[in-house]
């Protein structure tokens, strides 16, 4: 079974959804699953804002108070904790995820897409790494198993894997992806959002009939 996942590494629910899906897949030890991560950007226009925390950024973007934003982030952090993830929004550094997506596309050619997603998610939500920084991206790519020189070429040349990222985004728009995470099972069923484990289990069972 092929499972395609449209996702952005800046999306807290995408990391939660990844864990929910992994828990569901563990219930099917005798079945084979091919996971393909697809690029998506929640905010393609975002620029590095070193003097602004994520609470203020979201408050301005959504037209709410900083207090409301903090409360919302705390709620998401609690949900993340319920699936074993440790979010530290107070350390998160605002970044444009486009270069990271191009590195993920490189990783996909090496069958390391899932590993690269995991490393980037943890770096952003738990470790407070700066994904605007080339050296940080290089270090994280190596951690996921990518070759340093190949990754450096992608970081330095903005045209590398540019079309692959755009293709994913356009394809997502064509099949109706309006938010992430968005999971597509064998191009027959779709699950939108970080749904409960049981939703994924039932979807898989339906396809395995």
SEMARDREN-154774 format. One record per atom (N, C-alpha, C): residue number from 1; residue in three letters; atom name; z negated, x negated, y. Coordinates in Angstrom, 2 decimals. Layout:
N
NUM,ALA,CA,Z,X,Y
...
***
This chain:
209
1,UNK,N,0.00,-0.84,-1.19
1,UNK,CA,0.00,0.00,0.00
1,UNK,C,0.00,-0.88,1.25
2,UNK,N,0.86,-0.52,2.17
2,UNK,CA,0.91,-1.27,3.41
2,UNK,C,0.16,-0.52,4.50
3,UNK,N,-0.71,-1.25,5.20
3,UNK,CA,-1.48,-0.66,6.30
3,UNK,C,-1.16,-1.46,7.56
4,UNK,N,-0.56,-0.79,8.53
4,UNK,CA,-0.25,-1.41,9.82
4,UNK,C,-1.30,-0.97,10.83
5,UNK,N,-1.79,-1.93,11.61
5,UNK,CA,-2.87,-1.63,12.56
5,UNK,C,-2.47,-2.08,13.96
6,UNK,N,-2.26,-1.11,14.84
6,UNK,CA,-2.04,-1.46,16.26
6,UNK,C,-3.40,-1.68,16.89
7,UNK,N,-3.55,-2.80,17.57
7,UNK,CA,-4.88,-3.21,18.02
7,UNK,C,-4.78,-4.16,19.21
8,UNK,N,-5.85,-4.19,20.00
8,UNK,CA,-5.99,-5.18,21.07
8,UNK,C,-7.34,-5.86,20.88
9,UNK,N,-7.36,-7.18,20.95
9,UNK,CA,-8.62,-7.89,20.72
9,UNK,C,-9.64,-7.67,21.83
10,UNK,N,-9.24,-7.00,22.92
10,UNK,CA,-10.18,-6.63,23.97
10,UNK,C,-10.78,-5.24,23.70
11,UNK,N,-10.40,-4.61,22.61
11,UNK,CA,-10.82,-3.25,22.30
11,UNK,C,-12.02,-3.26,21.35
12,UNK,N,-13.21,-2.84,21.83
12,UNK,CA,-14.40,-2.89,20.99
12,UNK,C,-14.31,-2.00,19.76
13,UNK,N,-13.58,-0.90,19.89
13,UNK,CA,-13.45,0.02,18.75
13,UNK,C,-12.50,-0.53,17.68
14,UNK,N,-11.62,-1.46,18.09
14,UNK,CA,-10.71,-2.06,17.11
14,UNK,C,-11.47,-2.94,16.12
15,UNK,N,-12.45,-3.67,16.61
15,UNK,CA,-13.27,-4.52,15.74
15,UNK,C,-14.12,-3.64,14.82
16,UNK,N,-14.68,-2.57,15.38
16,UNK,CA,-15.46,-1.63,14.58
16,UNK,C,-14.56,-0.99,13.51
17,UNK,N,-13.36,-0.58,13.92
17,UNK,CA,-12.41,0.02,12.99
17,UNK,C,-12.02,-0.93,11.88
18,UNK,N,-11.89,-2.20,12.20
18,UNK,CA,-11.58,-3.23,11.20
18,UNK,C,-12.66,-3.24,10.12
19,UNK,N,-13.92,-3.22,10.54
19,UNK,CA,-15.02,-3.22,9.58
19,UNK,C,-15.05,-1.93,8.75
20,UNK,N,-14.79,-0.80,9.39
20,UNK,CA,-14.78,0.48,8.67
20,UNK,C,-13.69,0.47,7.60
21,UNK,N,-12.51,-0.03,7.96
21,UNK,CA,-11.41,-0.09,7.00
21,UNK,C,-11.75,-1.03,5.85
22,UNK,N,-12.31,-2.20,6.16
22,UNK,CA,-12.67,-3.18,5.12
22,UNK,C,-13.67,-2.59,4.13
23,UNK,N,-14.62,-1.82,4.65
23,UNK,CA,-15.60,-1.17,3.78
23,UNK,C,-14.91,-0.16,2.87
24,UNK,N,-13.95,0.58,3.43
24,UNK,CA,-13.20,1.56,2.64
24,UNK,C,-12.37,0.87,1.56
25,UNK,N,-11.70,-0.21,1.91
25,UNK,CA,-10.83,-0.91,0.95
25,UNK,C,-11.63,-1.47,-0.23
26,UNK,N,-12.89,-1.82,0.02
26,UNK,CA,-13.75,-2.36,-1.04
26,UNK,C,-13.97,-1.34,-2.16
27,UNK,N,-13.71,-0.06,-1.87
27,UNK,CA,-13.86,0.98,-2.88
27,UNK,C,-12.64,1.09,-3.79
28,UNK,N,-11.64,0.26,-3.52
28,UNK,CA,-10.41,0.29,-4.34
28,UNK,C,-10.10,-1.13,-4.84
29,UNK,N,-11.01,-1.71,-5.64
29,UNK,CA,-10.86,-3.11,-6.06
29,UNK,C,-9.63,-3.39,-6.92
30,UNK,N,-9.08,-2.36,-7.53
30,UNK,CA,-7.94,-2.56,-8.43
30,UNK,C,-6.60,-2.27,-7.77
31,UNK,N,-6.63,-1.96,-6.49
31,UNK,CA,-5.39,-1.67,-5.78
31,UNK,C,-5.07,-2.78,-4.79
32,UNK,N,-3.79,-2.97,-4.53
32,UNK,CA,-3.37,-4.03,-3.60
32,UNK,C,-3.01,-3.43,-2.25
33,UNK,N,-3.46,-4.10,-1.21
33,UNK,CA,-3.21,-3.64,0.15
33,UNK,C,-2.63,-4.78,0.98
34,UNK,N,-1.57,-4.46,1.70
34,UNK,CA,-0.99,-5.42,2.64
34,UNK,C,-1.35,-4.96,4.05
35,UNK,N,-2.07,-5.82,4.77
35,UNK,CA,-2.49,-5.49,6.13
35,UNK,C,-1.60,-6.21,7.12
36,UNK,N,-1.01,-5.47,8.04
36,UNK,CA,-0.24,-6.10,9.12
36,UNK,C,-0.78,-5.65,10.47
37,UNK,N,-1.22,-6.62,11.24
37,UNK,CA,-1.73,-6.35,12.59
37,UNK,C,-0.58,-6.28,13.59
38,UNK,N,-0.60,-5.27,14.42
38,UNK,CA,0.44,-5.05,15.42
38,UNK,C,-0.16,-5.20,16.82
39,UNK,N,0.60,-5.82,17.70
39,UNK,CA,0.11,-6.06,19.06
39,UNK,C,0.12,-4.80,19.91
40,UNK,N,-0.90,-4.69,20.76
40,UNK,CA,-1.02,-3.59,21.71
40,UNK,C,-1.91,-4.10,22.84
41,UNK,N,-1.60,-3.73,24.07
41,UNK,CA,-2.45,-4.14,25.20
41,UNK,C,-3.00,-2.91,25.92
42,UNK,N,-4.31,-2.83,25.97
42,UNK,CA,-4.95,-1.73,26.69
42,UNK,C,-4.65,-1.81,28.18
43,UNK,N,-4.60,-3.03,28.70
43,UNK,CA,-4.30,-3.23,30.13
43,UNK,C,-3.44,-4.48,30.30
44,UNK,N,-2.11,-4.32,30.25
44,UNK,CA,-1.20,-5.47,30.38
44,UNK,C,-1.29,-6.16,31.74
45,UNK,N,-1.82,-5.45,32.75
45,UNK,CA,-1.82,-5.99,34.12
45,UNK,C,-3.09,-6.79,34.43
46,UNK,N,-4.04,-6.81,33.51
46,UNK,CA,-5.33,-7.44,33.81
46,UNK,C,-5.16,-8.94,34.05
47,UNK,N,-5.89,-9.44,35.02
47,UNK,CA,-5.87,-10.87,35.33
47,UNK,C,-7.28,-11.43,35.17
48,UNK,N,-7.40,-12.73,34.93
48,UNK,CA,-8.73,-13.34,34.80
48,UNK,C,-9.57,-13.07,36.05
49,UNK,N,-10.81,-12.65,35.84
49,UNK,CA,-11.70,-12.35,36.96
49,UNK,C,-13.05,-13.01,36.69
50,UNK,N,-13.12,-14.32,36.92
50,UNK,CA,-14.31,-15.09,36.56
50,UNK,C,-15.60,-14.66,37.26
51,UNK,N,-15.48,-14.01,38.41
51,UNK,CA,-16.68,-13.61,39.15
51,UNK,C,-17.12,-12.18,38.86
52,UNK,N,-16.46,-11.53,37.87
52,UNK,CA,-16.76,-10.12,37.61
52,UNK,C,-17.14,-9.93,36.14
53,UNK,N,-18.22,-9.18,35.91
53,UNK,CA,-18.61,-8.91,34.53
53,UNK,C,-17.88,-7.66,34.03
54,UNK,N,-17.93,-7.43,32.73
54,UNK,CA,-17.18,-6.30,32.15
54,UNK,C,-17.74,-4.96,32.58
55,UNK,N,-19.04,-4.92,32.90
55,UNK,CA,-19.64,-3.67,33.35
55,UNK,C,-19.00,-3.22,34.68
56,UNK,N,-18.90,-4.17,35.61
56,UNK,CA,-18.30,-3.87,36.91
56,UNK,C,-16.82,-3.56,36.77
57,UNK,N,-16.14,-4.34,35.93
57,UNK,CA,-14.70,-4.14,35.72
57,UNK,C,-14.41,-2.72,35.24
58,UNK,N,-15.14,-2.27,34.20
58,UNK,CA,-14.89,-0.93,33.66
58,UNK,C,-15.29,0.15,34.66
59,UNK,N,-16.39,-0.08,35.38
59,UNK,CA,-16.83,0.89,36.38
59,UNK,C,-15.74,1.12,37.42
60,UNK,N,-15.13,0.04,37.89
60,UNK,CA,-14.07,0.15,38.89
60,UNK,C,-12.82,0.80,38.30
61,UNK,N,-12.53,0.44,37.05
61,UNK,CA,-11.30,0.95,36.40
61,UNK,C,-11.42,2.45,36.10
62,UNK,N,-12.60,2.89,35.73
62,UNK,CA,-12.80,4.28,35.32
62,UNK,C,-13.40,5.16,36.42
63,UNK,N,-13.72,4.53,37.57
63,UNK,CA,-14.30,5.31,38.66
63,UNK,C,-15.69,5.83,38.36
64,UNK,N,-16.51,4.98,37.79
64,UNK,CA,-17.90,5.36,37.48
64,UNK,C,-18.85,4.34,38.09
65,UNK,N,-20.13,4.61,38.00
65,UNK,CA,-21.11,3.66,38.52
65,UNK,C,-21.30,2.53,37.52
66,UNK,N,-21.81,1.39,38.01
66,UNK,CA,-22.09,0.26,37.12
66,UNK,C,-23.15,0.65,36.10
67,UNK,N,-24.11,1.47,36.51
67,UNK,CA,-25.16,1.93,35.60
67,UNK,C,-24.57,2.74,34.45
68,UNK,N,-23.62,3.60,34.77
68,UNK,CA,-22.94,4.39,33.72
68,UNK,C,-22.17,3.48,32.78
69,UNK,N,-21.53,2.47,33.35
69,UNK,CA,-20.76,1.52,32.55
69,UNK,C,-21.67,0.75,31.59
70,UNK,N,-22.82,0.31,32.09
70,UNK,CA,-23.78,-0.41,31.24
70,UNK,C,-24.23,0.48,30.09
71,UNK,N,-24.53,1.74,30.42
71,UNK,CA,-24.98,2.70,29.41
71,UNK,C,-23.90,2.90,28.35
72,UNK,N,-22.65,3.00,28.80
72,UNK,CA,-21.53,3.19,27.88
72,UNK,C,-21.36,1.97,26.96
73,UNK,N,-21.46,0.79,27.53
73,UNK,CA,-21.32,-0.44,26.74
73,UNK,C,-22.47,-0.58,25.74
74,UNK,N,-23.68,-0.20,26.16
74,UNK,CA,-24.82,-0.27,25.26
74,UNK,C,-24.64,0.67,24.07
75,UNK,N,-24.06,1.82,24.34
75,UNK,CA,-23.79,2.79,23.28
75,UNK,C,-22.79,2.23,22.26
76,UNK,N,-21.76,1.56,22.78
76,UNK,CA,-20.75,0.95,21.90
76,UNK,C,-21.38,-0.19,21.09
77,UNK,N,-22.25,-0.97,21.74
77,UNK,CA,-22.92,-2.07,21.04
77,UNK,C,-23.79,-1.55,19.89
78,UNK,N,-24.43,-0.40,20.11
78,UNK,CA,-25.25,0.21,19.05
78,UNK,C,-24.37,0.66,17.88
79,UNK,N,-23.22,1.21,18.21
79,UNK,CA,-22.29,1.63,17.16
79,UNK,C,-21.79,0.42,16.38
80,UNK,N,-21.52,-0.66,17.10
80,UNK,CA,-21.06,-1.89,16.44
80,UNK,C,-22.14,-2.41,15.49
81,UNK,N,-23.37,-2.33,15.94
81,UNK,CA,-24.50,-2.80,15.13
81,UNK,C,-24.58,-2.04,13.81
82,UNK,N,-24.19,-0.77,13.83
82,UNK,CA,-24.27,0.06,12.63
82,UNK,C,-23.30,-0.39,11.54
83,UNK,N,-22.29,-1.18,11.93
83,UNK,CA,-21.35,-1.71,10.93
83,UNK,C,-21.50,-3.23,10.78
84,UNK,N,-22.62,-3.75,11.29
84,UNK,CA,-22.93,-5.17,11.10
84,UNK,C,-22.36,-6.12,12.13
85,UNK,N,-21.93,-5.58,13.27
85,UNK,CA,-21.36,-6.43,14.32
85,UNK,C,-22.35,-6.59,15.46
86,UNK,N,-22.35,-7.77,16.07
86,UNK,CA,-23.30,-8.10,17.13
86,UNK,C,-22.56,-8.31,18.44
87,UNK,N,-22.50,-7.27,19.26
87,UNK,CA,-21.77,-7.34,20.52
87,UNK,C,-22.68,-7.84,21.65
88,UNK,N,-22.13,-8.73,22.47
88,UNK,CA,-22.86,-9.22,23.65
88,UNK,C,-21.95,-9.04,24.88
89,UNK,N,-21.89,-7.82,25.38
89,UNK,CA,-21.03,-7.54,26.53
89,UNK,C,-21.46,-8.31,27.77
90,UNK,N,-22.74,-8.68,27.82
90,UNK,CA,-23.22,-9.42,28.98
90,UNK,C,-22.59,-10.81,29.06
91,UNK,N,-22.06,-11.30,27.94
91,UNK,CA,-21.43,-12.63,27.91
91,UNK,C,-19.90,-12.55,27.94
92,UNK,N,-19.35,-11.35,27.78
92,UNK,CA,-17.89,-11.20,27.67
92,UNK,C,-17.18,-11.63,28.94
93,UNK,N,-16.06,-12.34,28.78
93,UNK,CA,-15.29,-12.84,29.91
93,UNK,C,-13.95,-12.09,29.97
94,UNK,N,-13.70,-11.45,31.09
94,UNK,CA,-12.48,-10.65,31.26
94,UNK,C,-11.25,-11.54,31.11
95,UNK,N,-10.31,-11.08,30.29
95,UNK,CA,-9.11,-11.88,30.02
95,UNK,C,-7.91,-10.99,29.76
96,UNK,N,-6.73,-11.54,29.98
96,UNK,CA,-5.50,-10.88,29.56
96,UNK,C,-5.21,-11.37,28.14
97,UNK,N,-5.01,-10.45,27.22
97,UNK,CA,-4.91,-10.81,25.80
97,UNK,C,-3.51,-11.22,25.36
98,UNK,N,-2.55,-11.33,26.30
98,UNK,CA,-1.16,-11.53,25.89
98,UNK,C,-0.94,-12.85,25.14
99,UNK,N,-1.50,-13.95,25.62
99,UNK,CA,-1.33,-15.23,24.92
99,UNK,C,-1.97,-15.17,23.54
100,UNK,N,-3.14,-14.55,23.46
100,UNK,CA,-3.79,-14.39,22.17
100,UNK,C,-2.91,-13.59,21.20
101,UNK,N,-2.25,-12.57,21.72
101,UNK,CA,-1.34,-11.77,20.86
101,UNK,C,-0.19,-12.63,20.35
102,UNK,N,0.32,-13.51,21.19
102,UNK,CA,1.41,-14.38,20.74
102,UNK,C,0.92,-15.32,19.64
103,UNK,N,-0.32,-15.77,19.75
103,UNK,CA,-0.91,-16.63,18.72
103,UNK,C,-1.10,-15.83,17.43
104,UNK,N,-1.48,-14.57,17.56
104,UNK,CA,-1.61,-13.71,16.38
104,UNK,C,-0.26,-13.55,15.69
105,UNK,N,0.80,-13.44,16.48
105,UNK,CA,2.14,-13.34,15.89
105,UNK,C,2.49,-14.61,15.12
106,UNK,N,2.10,-15.76,15.66
106,UNK,CA,2.28,-17.02,14.92
106,UNK,C,1.49,-16.96,13.62
107,UNK,N,0.25,-16.51,13.71
107,UNK,CA,-0.62,-16.43,12.53
107,UNK,C,-0.01,-15.53,11.45
108,UNK,N,0.64,-14.46,11.88
108,UNK,CA,1.26,-13.53,10.91
108,UNK,C,2.34,-14.22,10.09
109,UNK,N,3.03,-15.19,10.69
109,UNK,CA,4.07,-15.90,9.94
109,UNK,C,3.47,-16.82,8.88
110,UNK,N,2.16,-17.07,8.98
110,UNK,CA,1.46,-17.94,8.02
110,UNK,C,0.52,-17.13,7.11
111,UNK,N,0.67,-15.80,7.16
111,UNK,CA,-0.23,-14.90,6.41
111,UNK,C,-1.69,-15.10,6.81
112,UNK,N,-1.90,-15.38,8.09
112,UNK,CA,-3.25,-15.58,8.62
112,UNK,C,-3.59,-14.58,9.73
113,UNK,N,-2.83,-13.48,9.77
113,UNK,CA,-3.04,-12.49,10.82
113,UNK,C,-4.44,-11.91,10.82
114,UNK,N,-4.93,-11.56,9.64
114,UNK,CA,-6.27,-10.96,9.55
114,UNK,C,-7.35,-11.96,9.97
115,UNK,N,-7.19,-13.20,9.53
115,UNK,CA,-8.16,-14.25,9.90
115,UNK,C,-8.17,-14.48,11.41
116,UNK,N,-6.98,-14.47,12.02
116,UNK,CA,-6.90,-14.73,13.46
116,UNK,C,-7.52,-13.58,14.25
117,UNK,N,-7.26,-12.35,13.82
117,UNK,CA,-7.87,-11.19,14.48
117,UNK,C,-9.39,-11.29,14.43
118,UNK,N,-9.92,-11.60,13.26
118,UNK,CA,-11.37,-11.69,13.08
118,UNK,C,-11.98,-12.74,14.02
119,UNK,N,-11.34,-13.91,14.07
119,UNK,CA,-11.85,-15.01,14.91
119,UNK,C,-11.81,-14.61,16.39
120,UNK,N,-10.72,-13.99,16.82
120,UNK,CA,-10.61,-13.59,18.23
120,UNK,C,-11.62,-12.48,18.58
121,UNK,N,-11.75,-11.49,17.70
121,UNK,CA,-12.72,-10.43,17.95
121,UNK,C,-14.13,-11.00,18.13
122,UNK,N,-14.53,-11.84,17.19
122,UNK,CA,-15.87,-12.42,17.23
122,UNK,C,-16.06,-13.28,18.47
123,UNK,N,-15.02,-14.04,18.82
123,UNK,CA,-15.09,-14.92,19.99
123,UNK,C,-15.32,-14.11,21.26
124,UNK,N,-14.62,-12.99,21.38
124,UNK,CA,-14.70,-12.19,22.61
124,UNK,C,-15.98,-11.36,22.67
125,UNK,N,-16.27,-10.62,21.61
125,UNK,CA,-17.36,-9.64,21.66
125,UNK,C,-18.73,-10.23,21.34
126,UNK,N,-18.78,-11.29,20.55
126,UNK,CA,-20.07,-11.83,20.14
126,UNK,C,-20.40,-13.15,20.82
127,UNK,N,-19.40,-14.03,20.92
127,UNK,CA,-19.67,-15.39,21.38
127,UNK,C,-19.42,-15.62,22.87
128,UNK,N,-18.79,-14.66,23.54
128,UNK,CA,-18.53,-14.81,24.97
128,UNK,C,-17.56,-15.94,25.29
129,UNK,N,-16.56,-16.15,24.42
129,UNK,CA,-15.57,-17.20,24.65
129,UNK,C,-14.55,-16.76,25.70
130,UNK,N,-14.03,-17.72,26.43
130,UNK,CA,-13.04,-17.45,27.48
130,UNK,C,-11.64,-17.50,26.89
131,UNK,N,-11.05,-16.33,26.65
131,UNK,CA,-9.72,-16.28,26.03
131,UNK,C,-8.60,-16.47,27.06
132,UNK,N,-8.97,-16.79,28.29
132,UNK,CA,-7.98,-17.22,29.29
132,UNK,C,-7.71,-18.72,29.15
133,UNK,N,-8.60,-19.41,28.47
133,UNK,CA,-8.58,-20.87,28.43
133,UNK,C,-7.79,-21.41,27.24
134,UNK,N,-6.79,-22.23,27.53
134,UNK,CA,-5.92,-22.77,26.49
134,UNK,C,-6.65,-23.56,25.42
135,UNK,N,-7.59,-24.40,25.83
135,UNK,CA,-8.33,-25.22,24.86
135,UNK,C,-9.19,-24.35,23.94
136,UNK,N,-9.75,-23.29,24.51
136,UNK,CA,-10.55,-22.35,23.71
136,UNK,C,-9.66,-21.65,22.69
137,UNK,N,-8.49,-21.19,23.14
137,UNK,CA,-7.54,-20.54,22.22
137,UNK,C,-7.12,-21.48,21.10
138,UNK,N,-6.90,-22.73,21.45
138,UNK,CA,-6.50,-23.74,20.47
138,UNK,C,-7.60,-23.94,19.42
139,UNK,N,-8.81,-24.05,19.90
139,UNK,CA,-9.96,-24.25,19.01
139,UNK,C,-10.12,-23.06,18.06
140,UNK,N,-9.95,-21.84,18.59
140,UNK,CA,-10.10,-20.64,17.77
140,UNK,C,-8.98,-20.52,16.75
141,UNK,N,-7.76,-20.89,17.16
141,UNK,CA,-6.62,-20.84,16.24
141,UNK,C,-6.82,-21.79,15.07
142,UNK,N,-7.34,-22.97,15.36
142,UNK,CA,-7.62,-23.94,14.30
142,UNK,C,-8.69,-23.40,13.34
143,UNK,N,-9.66,-22.69,13.91
143,UNK,CA,-10.73,-22.10,13.09
143,UNK,C,-10.15,-21.08,12.10
144,UNK,N,-9.09,-20.40,12.53
144,UNK,CA,-8.45,-19.39,11.67
144,UNK,C,-7.48,-20.02,10.66
145,UNK,N,-7.24,-21.33,10.81
145,UNK,CA,-6.38,-22.02,9.85
145,UNK,C,-5.00,-22.38,10.36
146,UNK,N,-4.75,-22.20,11.65
146,UNK,CA,-3.44,-22.53,12.21
146,UNK,C,-3.35,-24.02,12.56
147,UNK,N,-2.11,-24.51,12.53
147,UNK,CA,-1.85,-25.90,12.88
147,UNK,C,-1.99,-26.10,14.39
148,UNK,N,-2.66,-27.15,14.77
148,UNK,CA,-2.95,-27.41,16.18
148,UNK,C,-1.68,-27.57,17.01
149,UNK,N,-0.72,-28.35,16.51
149,UNK,CA,0.50,-28.62,17.28
149,UNK,C,1.37,-27.37,17.43
150,UNK,N,1.46,-26.59,16.36
150,UNK,CA,2.24,-25.35,16.43
150,UNK,C,1.62,-24.38,17.44
151,UNK,N,0.31,-24.29,17.40
151,UNK,CA,-0.40,-23.38,18.32
151,UNK,C,-0.24,-23.84,19.76
152,UNK,N,-0.33,-25.13,19.98
152,UNK,CA,-0.19,-25.69,21.32
152,UNK,C,1.17,-25.34,21.91
153,UNK,N,2.21,-25.39,21.10
153,UNK,CA,3.55,-25.03,21.57
153,UNK,C,3.59,-23.57,22.04
154,UNK,N,2.92,-22.69,21.29
154,UNK,CA,2.89,-21.27,21.65
154,UNK,C,2.13,-21.07,22.96
155,UNK,N,1.02,-21.78,23.12
155,UNK,CA,0.22,-21.66,24.34
155,UNK,C,1.01,-22.15,25.56
156,UNK,N,1.74,-23.25,25.38
156,UNK,CA,2.44,-23.87,26.51
156,UNK,C,3.78,-23.20,26.84
157,UNK,N,4.39,-22.54,25.85
157,UNK,CA,5.70,-21.92,26.07
157,UNK,C,5.56,-20.40,25.97
158,UNK,N,5.56,-19.74,27.11
158,UNK,CA,5.31,-18.30,27.16
158,UNK,C,6.40,-17.47,26.49
159,UNK,N,7.54,-18.10,26.19
159,UNK,CA,8.63,-17.36,25.56
159,UNK,C,8.46,-17.26,24.04
160,UNK,N,7.64,-18.16,23.47
160,UNK,CA,7.46,-18.14,22.02
160,UNK,C,6.66,-16.91,21.59
161,UNK,N,7.24,-16.15,20.67
161,UNK,CA,6.64,-14.92,20.11
161,UNK,C,6.47,-13.81,21.15
162,UNK,N,7.15,-13.98,22.28
162,UNK,CA,7.14,-12.95,23.32
162,UNK,C,7.80,-11.67,22.81
163,UNK,N,8.98,-11.82,22.19
163,UNK,CA,9.72,-10.65,21.73
163,UNK,C,8.99,-9.92,20.61
164,UNK,N,8.27,-10.69,19.76
164,UNK,CA,7.53,-10.07,18.67
164,UNK,C,6.40,-9.17,19.19
165,UNK,N,5.72,-9.64,20.24
165,UNK,CA,4.66,-8.83,20.84
165,UNK,C,5.26,-7.56,21.46
166,UNK,N,6.34,-7.73,22.21
166,UNK,CA,6.98,-6.58,22.85
166,UNK,C,7.52,-5.60,21.81
167,UNK,N,8.07,-6.10,20.72
167,UNK,CA,8.59,-5.24,19.66
167,UNK,C,7.49,-4.37,19.08
168,UNK,N,6.33,-4.97,18.82
168,UNK,CA,5.19,-4.21,18.30
168,UNK,C,4.78,-3.10,19.27
169,UNK,N,4.71,-3.44,20.54
169,UNK,CA,4.27,-2.48,21.56
169,UNK,C,5.25,-1.33,21.67
170,UNK,N,6.55,-1.65,21.69
170,UNK,CA,7.59,-0.61,21.79
170,UNK,C,7.60,0.26,20.54
171,UNK,N,7.46,-0.38,19.37
171,UNK,CA,7.43,0.36,18.10
171,UNK,C,6.24,1.32,18.09
172,UNK,N,5.11,0.85,18.60
172,UNK,CA,3.94,1.70,18.67
172,UNK,C,4.19,2.92,19.54
173,UNK,N,4.82,2.70,20.68
173,UNK,CA,5.14,3.81,21.59
173,UNK,C,6.06,4.82,20.91
174,UNK,N,7.00,4.31,20.12
174,UNK,CA,7.97,5.18,19.45
174,UNK,C,7.34,6.07,18.39
175,UNK,N,6.27,5.58,17.75
175,UNK,CA,5.63,6.40,16.72
175,UNK,C,4.41,7.15,17.25
176,UNK,N,4.19,7.06,18.56
176,UNK,CA,3.16,7.88,19.18
176,UNK,C,1.80,7.23,19.38
177,UNK,N,1.74,5.90,19.34
177,UNK,CA,0.46,5.22,19.59
177,UNK,C,0.13,5.29,21.08
178,UNK,N,-0.97,5.97,21.39
178,UNK,CA,-1.39,6.08,22.79
178,UNK,C,-2.70,5.34,23.05
179,UNK,N,-3.41,5.02,21.98
179,UNK,CA,-4.66,4.27,22.09
179,UNK,C,-4.90,3.53,20.79
180,UNK,N,-5.80,2.58,20.82
180,UNK,CA,-6.08,1.78,19.64
180,UNK,C,-7.58,1.80,19.33
181,UNK,N,-7.93,1.54,18.04
181,UNK,CA,-7.06,1.17,16.93
181,UNK,C,-6.25,2.36,16.42
182,UNK,N,-5.08,2.05,15.86
182,UNK,CA,-4.21,3.06,15.28
182,UNK,C,-3.72,2.53,13.94
183,UNK,N,-4.07,3.21,12.87
183,UNK,CA,-3.79,2.75,11.51
183,UNK,C,-2.68,3.60,10.90
184,UNK,N,-1.67,2.95,10.35
184,UNK,CA,-0.56,3.67,9.70
184,UNK,C,-0.49,3.23,8.24
185,UNK,N,-0.58,4.21,7.34
185,UNK,CA,-0.61,3.95,5.90
185,UNK,C,0.74,4.28,5.29
186,UNK,N,1.45,3.24,4.83
186,UNK,CA,2.76,3.41,4.17
186,UNK,C,3.73,4.27,4.99
187,UNK,N,3.57,4.27,6.29
187,UNK,CA,4.41,5.06,7.20
187,UNK,C,4.41,6.56,6.84
188,UNK,N,3.33,7.00,6.18
188,UNK,CA,3.20,8.41,5.80
188,UNK,C,2.01,9.09,6.48
189,UNK,N,0.92,8.36,6.60
189,UNK,CA,-0.29,8.91,7.21
189,UNK,C,-0.74,7.99,8.35
190,UNK,N,-1.32,8.59,9.36
190,UNK,CA,-1.86,7.80,10.47
190,UNK,C,-3.30,8.21,10.73
191,UNK,N,-4.12,7.23,11.07
191,UNK,CA,-5.51,7.47,11.46
191,UNK,C,-5.71,6.83,12.82
192,UNK,N,-6.12,7.63,13.79
192,UNK,CA,-6.30,7.13,15.15
192,UNK,C,-7.79,6.95,15.44
193,UNK,N,-8.14,5.77,15.94
193,UNK,CA,-9.53,5.51,16.32
193,UNK,C,-10.34,4.88,15.20
194,UNK,N,-11.55,4.44,15.55
194,UNK,CA,-12.46,3.83,14.57
194,UNK,C,-13.17,4.94,13.80
195,UNK,N,-12.45,5.54,12.88
195,UNK,CA,-12.97,6.69,12.14
195,UNK,C,-14.01,6.26,11.10
196,UNK,N,-14.82,7.21,10.61
196,UNK,CA,-15.79,6.89,9.56
196,UNK,C,-15.10,6.35,8.30
197,UNK,N,-15.83,5.57,7.55
197,UNK,CA,-15.30,4.98,6.32
197,UNK,C,-14.67,6.05,5.43
198,UNK,N,-15.34,7.20,5.32
198,UNK,CA,-14.87,8.26,4.43
198,UNK,C,-13.47,8.76,4.80
199,UNK,N,-13.15,8.75,6.09
199,UNK,CA,-11.81,9.17,6.53
199,UNK,C,-10.75,8.23,5.96
200,UNK,N,-11.02,6.92,6.01
200,UNK,CA,-10.09,5.95,5.44
200,UNK,C,-10.01,6.11,3.93
201,UNK,N,-11.14,6.32,3.28
201,UNK,CA,-11.17,6.48,1.82
201,UNK,C,-10.32,7.68,1.40
202,UNK,N,-10.50,8.80,2.08
202,UNK,CA,-9.75,10.01,1.75
202,UNK,C,-8.25,9.84,1.97
203,UNK,N,-7.90,9.14,3.06
203,UNK,CA,-6.48,8.89,3.35
203,UNK,C,-5.84,8.06,2.24
204,UNK,N,-6.55,7.01,1.83
204,UNK,CA,-6.04,6.14,0.76
204,UNK,C,-5.92,6.89,-0.56
205,UNK,N,-6.94,7.69,-0.88
205,UNK,CA,-6.91,8.48,-2.13
205,UNK,C,-5.72,9.42,-2.14
206,UNK,N,-5.44,10.02,-0.99
206,UNK,CA,-4.33,10.96,-0.88
206,UNK,C,-2.99,10.27,-1.19
207,UNK,N,-2.87,9.04,-0.70
207,UNK,CA,-1.63,8.29,-0.92
207,UNK,C,-1.52,7.76,-2.35
208,UNK,N,-2.65,7.54,-2.98
208,UNK,CA,-2.65,6.97,-4.34
208,UNK,C,-2.44,8.05,-5.43
209,UNK,N,-2.44,9.31,-5.02
209,UNK,CA,-2.26,10.41,-6.00
209,UNK,C,-0.91,10.29,-6.71
***
